[in-house]
Amino acid sequence: RAGEPAERRGAAPVTAGGAAPPEGAMSNGVYVLPSAANGDVKPVVSSTPLVDFLMQLEDYTPTIPDAVTGYYLNRAGFEASDPRIIRLISLAAQKFISDIANDALQHCKMKGTASGSSRSKSKDRKYTLTMEDLTPALSEYGINVKKPHYFT
């Protein structure tokens, strides 16, 4: 346990001056203590889930490439110099797309069971993503899709 941070061993975190931070001095995973000598503020980084998550983002390769996310962020007027921010937005977009695809799959499965399909073994069944299934899934997230009119 000697290699663990003091917070995990149950000991109070200590600053370079040797004093424990006062209660409520933690903000966004950083302890901020005013120095008694000159009023400077010295941050002492703690090990919080947010800090750990941001460190993991440095090594994470998202499904949506950083260049693609950066391009669309720049088109929207957002300038991000920290690659972790771009990866965080890529991860959020990936989850959003995954949730929509999962909801569309559930719509497709419900439609298949409601129609009285004769196949009892649905484990081997392959599903096709159609606009008929995707439209209600997108509408749950506030995205309205209308089919274009076909002129023949």
C-alpha positions in Angstrom: 0.0 0.0 0.0 3.0 2.3 0.2 2.7 3.0 -3.6 -0.9 4.1 -3.3 -1.8 7.8 -3.1 -2.6 9.1 0.3 -6.3 9.6 -0.6 -6.8 5.9 -1.3 -5.0 4.8 1.9 -7.5 7.0 3.9 -4.9 9.6 4.8 -5.7 13.3 4.2 -3.8 14.8 1.2 -0.9 17.0 2.2 0.5 20.0 0.2 4.2 20.8 -0.3 4.1 22.9 2.8 2.9 19.9 4.9 -0.6 21.3 5.8 -3.7 19.4 5.0 -6.2 21.3 2.8 -9.2 22.8 4.6 -12.7 21.3 4.1 -14.3 22.4 0.8 -11.0 23.5 -0.7 -11.3 20.9 -3.6 -12.6 22.2 -6.9 -12.7 20.1 -10.1 -10.1 17.6 -8.6 -7.6 20.3 -7.7 -6.9 21.5 -4.2 -6.4 25.2 -4.1 -4.6 26.6 -1.0 -3.6 30.2 -0.5 0.0 30.6 0.7 0.4 32.5 4.0 3.5 34.3 2.8 2.4 36.1 -0.4 -1.2 35.1 -1.3 -0.2 32.9 -4.3 -2.4 30.0 -5.1 -0.8 26.6 -5.5 -2.9 23.8 -7.0 -2.2 20.2 -5.9 -3.7 17.6 -8.2 -5.7 14.8 -6.6 -6.8 11.5 -8.0 -10.4 12.0 -8.8 -12.5 10.1 -11.4 -12.6 13.1 -13.7 -8.8 13.5 -13.6 -8.4 9.7 -14.3 -10.9 9.9 -17.2 -9.1 12.8 -18.8 -5.8 10.9 -18.5 -7.3 7.9 -20.2 -8.6 10.1 -23.0 -4.9 10.8 -24.0 -4.4 7.2 -25.0 -7.9 6.5 -26.3 -8.4 6.1 -30.1 -12.1 6.9 -30.8 -14.1 5.3 -33.6 -14.7 8.7 -35.1 -11.2 10.1 -36.1 -10.0 13.3 -34.4 -9.6 14.9 -37.9 -13.3 14.3 -38.7 -14.5 15.6 -35.3 -12.1 18.6 -35.5 -13.4 19.4 -39.0 -17.0 19.6 -37.9 -16.1 21.4 -34.7 -14.3 24.0 -36.8 -17.2 24.4 -39.2 -19.4 25.0 -36.1 -17.0 27.7 -34.9 -15.4 25.7 -32.1 -11.6 25.9 -31.8 -10.2 23.2 -29.6 -6.5 23.1 -28.9 -6.6 20.2 -26.5 -6.9 16.8 -28.3 -8.6 15.4 -25.2 -11.6 17.7 -25.8 -11.9 16.5 -29.4 -11.7 12.9 -28.2 -14.3 13.6 -25.5 -16.7 15.0 -28.2 -15.9 12.1 -30.5 -16.7 9.7 -27.7 -20.0 11.5 -27.0 -20.9 11.4 -30.7 -20.1 7.7 -30.8 -22.4 7.0 -27.9 -25.1 9.1 -29.5 -24.9 7.2 -32.7 -24.7 3.8 -30.9 -27.8 4.7 -28.8 -29.8 5.6 -32.0 -28.7 2.4 -33.8 -29.6 0.3 -30.7 -33.0 1.9 -30.5 -33.6 1.2 -34.2 -32.6 -2.4 -33.7 -35.1 -2.7 -30.9 -37.8 -1.2 -33.1 -36.9 -3.8 -35.8 -37.1 -6.6 -33.3 -40.4 -5.5 -31.9 -41.8 -5.2 -35.4 -40.6 -8.7 -36.2 -42.2 -10.2 -33.1 -45.5 -8.3 -33.6 -45.9 -9.5 -37.2 -45.9 -13.2 -35.9 -42.8 -14.3 -37.6 -42.7 -18.1 -38.1 -39.0 -18.3 -37.1 -38.7 -19.3 -33.5 -34.9 -19.1 -33.4 -34.1 -15.4 -33.7 -30.4 -15.9 -32.6 -29.3 -16.5 -36.2 -31.5 -13.9 -37.7 -29.8 -11.0 -39.5 -31.3 -7.5 -39.3 -31.2 -4.7 -41.9 -31.3 -1.1 -40.8 -34.1 0.6 -42.7 -35.6 4.1 -42.6 -38.8 2.5 -41.3 -36.9 1.5 -38.1 -34.5 4.4 -38.0 -37.2 7.2 -38.2 -38.9 6.4 -34.8 -35.5 5.9 -33.1 -34.4 9.3 -34.4 -37.6 11.0 -33.4 -37.0 9.9 -29.8 -33.9 12.1 -29.8 -35.7 15.1 -31.4 -34.6 14.4 -35.0 -37.5 14.4 -37.5 -36.9 12.6 -40.8 -39.3 12.9 -43.6 -39.2 10.7 -46.7 -38.8 12.6 -50.0 -41.7 12.6 -52.4 -41.1 10.3 -55.4 -42.3 11.5 -58.7 -42.8 8.9 -61.3 
